[in-house]
Structures are given as C-alpha cells and as structure tokens.
Amino acid sequence: MLTENGVQVDLQAVEEVLRRADVLAIAFTLFPERLLVDTRANAEAGPFAGVVEPVASIQERYLWLGRHRGMFGAPEAFSFFMWPHTVRSLVRRNVLHTLRQRLEAAEPGSGARLDAALDELLQRELEAMKAAVRGDPRRWKTIWERPRGRR
C-alpha cells in the first residue's frame, strides 16, 4: 500500500507485528502522542489500549510499563513502528483487526478500549491538521508570512 507521500507500507509485516507483540506502540506523523496496546491480561487486570505521551527511549517506555502495568513484568515481545499515513486510513482499512481480535480474546469487550483510543487519535489528528492550516507557531513553522499590518 502506498501512502500519499509515496511510502510503501508492508501490510504483511504490520500484520506479523500485530500477531506477535504483547506490547505495541504506534507513532503517527502529525502529532507526538502514541497508541500503546498491551495485550497481556490476568485475573487482576485486562488488556490496555490507550493514547500515551512519547518517551525518549525504550528504557523509558519500560519504566512507564513498570509503573502502569507492573503486575505483568517486562514484555516478551515489544514492538514499535511509525504509521506513515493518517489515523483515518488505519481505521478505514481496518489494519488493526488482528490486534482487536487479540484484545477481545484476552477479555471480551476490550476491543472497545482500542476503539476509544483510535477515536481520541482521530481527534488529535484533526486538531493537528487545523493547527497546520492555521500555521500554529507552537508546532509549525510558517514558510510564507503575511506582511505585517495587512489583513
């Protein structure tokens, strides 16, 4: 699958990651937050799917997991990848269907957590696009500025 920027996405490789990873983080191009999914579950805690802040290293993510999901210990298979297209395309193409099935198998109803996280990411993506159009100086550098004093 090609994206709008010409990057080829190997959906078979993505599918393999979704099948194998017990913890998975996905980054996006328009905003810094990540989708984090932890498929591990036990009698005390079910799977996790949510939007998290980025960290500087894998060690920091392991520390985050220790604080928030410490009852599971270190993950056996942690994966991270950057999705080079929009969140909307990820949802529309149902790329995460395997992950949703794994969450549901671990705890019925937990696929709703993934859906809620994706809804939040869709909102963040929309806000990021609006900020880009407005030229929000906190996140975007304006290439062509309007002359001062003119509207």
C-alpha positions as CSV (number, residue, x, y, z in Angstrom):
1,M,0.0,0.0,0.0
2,L,1.4,3.4,-1.0
3,T,0.7,6.5,1.2
4,E,0.1,10.0,0.0
5,N,3.8,10.7,0.4
6,G,4.8,7.6,-1.6
7,V,6.0,5.5,1.3
8,Q,5.3,1.8,0.7
9,V,3.6,0.1,3.7
10,D,4.3,-3.6,4.0
11,L,0.9,-4.7,5.4
12,Q,2.1,-8.3,5.8
13,A,4.9,-7.1,8.1
14,V,2.5,-5.0,10.0
15,E,0.2,-8.0,10.4
16,E,3.1,-10.1,11.7
17,V,3.9,-7.4,14.3
18,L,0.2,-7.3,15.4
19,R,0.1,-11.1,15.8
20,R,3.4,-11.4,17.8
21,A,3.8,-8.3,20.0
22,D,2.4,-8.4,23.5
23,V,3.1,-4.7,23.8
24,L,2.9,-2.4,20.8
25,A,3.4,1.3,20.4
26,I,2.4,3.1,17.1
27,A,3.6,6.6,16.3
28,F,1.9,9.0,13.8
29,T,3.3,11.7,11.7
30,L,1.1,14.7,12.6
31,F,1.2,14.6,16.4
32,P,3.6,13.3,19.1
33,E,1.2,11.0,21.1
34,R,1.4,7.3,20.6
35,L,-1.1,4.5,20.5
36,L,0.0,1.9,23.2
37,V,-1.6,-1.5,23.3
38,D,-0.7,-4.1,25.9
39,T,-2.4,-7.4,25.1
40,R,-1.5,-9.1,28.4
41,A,-4.2,-9.9,30.9
42,N,-4.7,-11.8,34.1
43,A,-7.3,-12.0,36.9
44,E,-6.4,-8.6,38.2
45,A,-6.1,-6.5,35.0
46,G,-7.3,-6.7,31.5
47,P,-5.5,-5.6,28.3
48,F,-4.7,-1.9,27.9
49,A,-5.2,0.3,24.8
50,G,-4.7,4.0,25.2
51,V,-3.1,7.2,24.0
52,V,0.2,7.9,25.7
53,E,2.9,10.6,25.6
54,P,6.0,9.9,23.7
55,V,9.2,8.9,25.5
56,A,12.8,9.3,24.6
57,S,13.9,5.7,24.7
58,I,12.7,2.1,25.0
59,Q,14.0,2.2,28.6
60,E,11.6,5.0,29.4
61,R,8.7,3.0,27.9
62,Y,9.7,0.0,30.0
63,L,9.7,2.3,33.1
64,W,6.2,3.5,32.1
65,L,5.0,-0.1,31.8
66,G,6.5,-0.9,35.2
67,R,4.6,2.0,36.8
68,H,1.3,1.3,35.0
69,R,1.3,-2.4,34.2
70,G,3.9,-3.7,36.6
71,M,2.0,-6.8,37.5
72,F,2.9,-8.3,34.2
73,G,6.7,-7.7,34.4
74,A,8.7,-6.9,31.3
75,P,7.0,-7.7,27.9
76,E,8.4,-10.6,26.0
77,A,7.8,-9.0,22.6
78,F,7.7,-5.2,22.5
79,S,7.3,-3.6,19.0
80,F,7.2,0.0,17.8
81,F,6.5,1.4,14.4
82,M,5.7,4.7,12.8
83,W,2.4,4.6,10.7
84,P,3.3,6.9,7.8
85,H,-0.3,7.6,6.8
86,T,-3.3,9.1,8.6
87,V,-5.0,7.6,11.6
88,R,-8.1,7.7,9.4
89,S,-6.5,5.4,6.9
90,L,-5.5,3.0,9.7
91,V,-9.1,2.9,10.8
92,R,-10.7,2.8,7.4
93,R,-8.5,0.0,6.2
94,N,-9.1,-1.9,9.4
95,V,-5.4,-2.5,9.7
96,L,-5.7,-3.3,13.5
97,H,-8.3,-6.0,13.2
98,T,-5.9,-8.7,14.3
99,L,-5.0,-6.6,17.4
100,R,-8.7,-6.1,18.2
101,Q,-9.3,-9.8,18.0
102,R,-6.4,-10.5,20.3
103,L,-7.8,-8.0,22.8
104,E,-11.2,-9.5,22.6
105,A,-9.8,-13.0,23.1
106,A,-7.9,-11.8,26.3
107,E,-11.0,-10.1,27.7
108,P,-14.4,-9.8,25.9
109,G,-15.3,-6.1,25.4
110,S,-11.7,-4.9,25.5
111,G,-11.8,-4.0,21.8
112,A,-13.8,-1.0,22.8
113,R,-10.7,0.4,24.5
114,L,-8.9,0.2,21.2
115,D,-11.8,1.9,19.5
116,A,-11.9,4.7,22.1
117,A,-8.1,5.2,21.8
118,L,-8.5,5.4,18.0
119,D,-11.3,7.9,18.3
120,E,-9.0,10.1,20.5
121,L,-6.2,9.8,18.0
122,L,-8.6,10.8,15.2
123,Q,-9.5,14.0,17.2
124,R,-5.8,14.7,17.7
125,E,-5.1,14.3,14.0
126,L,-7.9,16.7,13.1
127,E,-6.6,19.3,15.6
128,A,-3.1,18.8,14.2
129,M,-4.4,19.4,10.7
130,K,-6.2,22.5,11.7
131,A,-3.1,23.8,13.5
132,A,-1.1,23.2,10.3
133,V,-3.6,25.1,8.2
134,R,-3.6,28.0,10.7
135,G,0.2,27.9,11.0
136,D,0.1,27.4,14.7
137,P,3.6,28.6,15.8
138,R,3.9,26.1,18.6
139,R,4.0,23.2,16.2
140,W,4.6,24.6,12.7
141,K,7.0,27.0,11.1
142,T,5.4,29.4,8.6
143,I,7.2,29.5,5.3
144,W,5.3,32.4,3.8
145,E,4.2,35.0,6.3
146,R,1.5,37.6,5.6
147,P,3.1,41.1,5.5
148,R,2.6,42.9,8.9
149,G,-0.3,45.3,9.1
150,R,-2.3,43.7,6.3
151,R,-5.3,41.5,6.6
